[in-house]
Amino acid sequence: MKKGLLFVLLACMAGFAPAQDITLPAPAKTGGRSFLETVNARHSERSFVKRELPASLVSTLLWVANGYNRADKRTVPTAMNKQEMELYVILDDGAYFYDASKHVLKLIAKGKFKEALGQPQITLNAALTIVMVADLNKSSIDMARISTGYISQNIYLFAASEGLGSVARGSFDGAALSTVLQLGSHQAITLVQPVGYLE
């Protein structure tokens, strides 16, 4: 039993751990800068320092962006509560789907996929990039673009509140990114938004 546990520990340390989902800690729902200070600090940032975000910040960032703040409603509005927007996350080690109902990052594919995001001078050093995806079976692309704006602004404001950088980006390799994320024909990428530490 002890030998088996030691083997698993050594495998993890050596980078041989099997790909897996990431269970996020509970998001923080208090704190941060005041609203007016946060709005005043909001800006687009394209230069990042290569450094991972702690799990606690990733957790709160994703919850702020499009998590559930009530039993059946999210932190951003959607027309007729269609909730057509979902978030995907590109980390250094793979691509994940943010399951907001369980507050878990579900692994889609292990690997390095930041090239599909385009503009490597921006994305390579960002801690992560959030990919906003519309389910066109639930709503129109026009309504999805409005919802995308709400999500993007929430990300901007959280980043400003925490002293992080972010920038909304409309240029990316849509076909490559859709393949990486294993999207269906009814799904459309509307925006990508990196978040990271400032230089």
C-alpha positions in Angstrom: 0.0 0.0 0.0 2.7 2.4 1.0 4.8 1.5 -2.1 1.7 2.2 -4.4 1.2 5.6 -2.7 4.9 6.5 -3.1 4.7 5.5 -6.8 1.7 7.8 -7.4 3.5 10.7 -5.6 6.7 10.2 -7.6 4.7 10.0 -10.9 3.0 13.3 -10.1 6.2 15.0 -9.3 7.8 13.7 -12.5 4.9 15.1 -14.6 3.4 11.7 -15.4 0.1 12.3 -13.6 -2.9 11.4 -15.7 -4.8 14.4 -17.2 -7.7 15.4 -15.0 -10.4 17.9 -14.2 -9.6 20.7 -11.8 -11.9 21.1 -8.8 -11.9 24.8 -7.9 -12.1 26.2 -4.4 -15.1 28.2 -3.4 -15.0 31.7 -5.0 -14.5 34.7 -2.8 -17.7 36.8 -2.8 -16.5 39.7 -0.7 -13.4 42.0 -0.8 -11.5 43.7 -3.6 -11.4 47.4 -4.4 -14.5 49.6 -4.2 -16.6 49.7 -7.4 -15.6 53.2 -8.3 -11.9 52.5 -7.7 -12.2 49.4 -9.8 -13.8 51.2 -12.7 -11.2 53.9 -12.5 -8.4 51.3 -12.7 -10.0 49.3 -15.6 -7.8 49.3 -18.8 -6.6 47.0 -21.5 -3.3 45.3 -20.9 -1.2 43.5 -23.5 2.0 42.7 -21.6 2.1 40.1 -19.0 4.7 38.5 -16.7 4.8 34.7 -17.0 3.3 33.5 -13.7 0.5 31.2 -12.8 -2.6 32.5 -11.0 -3.4 30.8 -7.7 -6.4 28.5 -7.7 -8.3 30.9 -5.5 -8.0 33.7 -8.1 -8.9 31.5 -11.0 -12.0 30.3 -9.0 -13.2 33.8 -8.3 -12.4 35.1 -11.8 -14.5 32.4 -13.5 -17.3 32.8 -11.0 -17.4 36.6 -11.6 -17.2 36.0 -15.4 -20.2 33.7 -15.7 -20.8 31.7 -12.6 -24.0 31.1 -10.7 -24.9 33.7 -8.0 -28.5 32.3 -7.6 -29.9 28.8 -8.0 -30.7 29.2 -11.7 -29.1 32.5 -12.7 -25.6 33.7 -13.4 -23.5 36.7 -12.6 -24.2 38.2 -16.1 -27.6 38.7 -17.6 -28.9 37.0 -20.8 -32.1 37.7 -22.7 -35.0 35.6 -21.3 -32.4 33.9 -19.1 -31.3 31.7 -22.1 -27.7 31.4 -20.6 -26.3 30.8 -24.1 -22.8 31.6 -23.1 -20.2 29.1 -21.8 -16.6 29.6 -20.9 -13.5 27.6 -21.9 -10.1 28.1 -20.5 -6.7 27.7 -22.1 -3.9 27.0 -19.6 -0.3 26.2 -20.2 -1.0 22.5 -19.9 -4.3 22.1 -21.7 -7.8 23.2 -22.7 -10.7 23.1 -20.2 -14.5 23.7 -20.0 -15.8 25.7 -17.1 -18.7 23.8 -15.7 -20.3 26.6 -13.8 -23.0 24.5 -12.1 -20.3 22.3 -10.4 -17.6 25.1 -10.4 -15.1 22.7 -12.0 -12.7 23.0 -14.9 -13.3 19.9 -17.0 -10.3 18.8 -19.1 -11.0 18.7 -22.8 -7.5 18.0 -24.1 -4.0 18.0 -22.6 -1.3 19.9 -24.5 -0.1 23.3 -25.5 -2.7 25.2 -27.4 -1.9 28.9 -27.0 -0.9 29.2 -30.7 -4.5 28.8 -31.7 -5.2 32.0 -29.7 -3.1 34.1 -32.0 -1.0 37.1 -31.1 1.6 35.2 -29.1 3.2 38.4 -27.8 0.0 38.8 -25.8 -1.1 35.3 -25.0 2.0 33.3 -24.3 2.8 35.1 -21.0 -0.8 35.4 -19.8 -1.6 33.1 -17.0 -4.7 31.9 -18.8 -7.1 32.9 -21.6 -10.9 32.7 -21.3 -12.6 31.7 -24.5 -16.3 32.8 -24.7 -18.5 30.4 -26.7 -22.2 30.9 -27.7 -24.6 28.0 -28.0 -26.7 29.1 -31.0 -29.3 26.5 -30.2 -30.2 28.6 -27.2 -30.1 32.2 -28.7 -29.0 34.2 -31.7 -25.5 35.4 -32.4 -26.6 39.0 -32.0 -27.9 38.3 -28.4 -24.8 36.2 -27.7 -22.5 39.2 -28.6 -24.4 41.3 -26.1 -23.9 38.7 -23.4 -20.3 38.4 -24.4 -19.8 42.1 -23.6 -21.2 41.6 -20.1 -18.8 38.7 -19.5 -15.9 40.6 -20.9 -16.5 43.6 -18.7 -16.9 41.4 -15.6 -13.4 40.0 -16.4 -12.0 43.4 -16.9 -13.4 44.7 -13.6 -12.2 41.6 -11.6 -8.7 42.0 -13.1 -8.6 45.7 -12.2 -9.8 44.9 -8.7 -7.0 42.4 -8.2 -4.2 44.4 -9.9 -4.2 42.0 -12.9 -4.1 42.8 -16.6 -6.6 41.7 -19.3 -7.6 42.6 -22.8 -10.6 41.6 -24.9 -9.4 40.1 -28.3 -11.3 39.4 -31.4 -8.4 38.1 -33.5 -7.8 34.4 -33.1 -7.7 31.2 -35.3 -11.3 30.3 -35.0 -11.1 27.0 -36.9 -8.0 25.8 -34.9 -9.5 26.9 -31.6 -12.8 25.2 -32.3 -11.0 22.0 -33.0 -9.0 22.3 -29.8 -12.1 22.9 -27.8 -14.0 20.2 -29.7 -16.9 22.5 -30.4 -20.0 21.5 -32.3 -21.5 23.3 -35.4 -24.0 25.1 -33.2 -21.2 26.7 -31.1 -19.5 29.9 -32.0 -16.5 31.6 -30.4 -17.3 35.2 -29.8 -14.2 36.6 -27.9 -11.0 35.5 -26.2 -9.7 37.3 -23.2 -6.3 36.7 -21.5 -5.7 37.5 -17.9 -2.3 37.7 -16.2 0.1 39.5 -14.0 1.4 42.9 -15.1 5.0 43.6 -16.1 
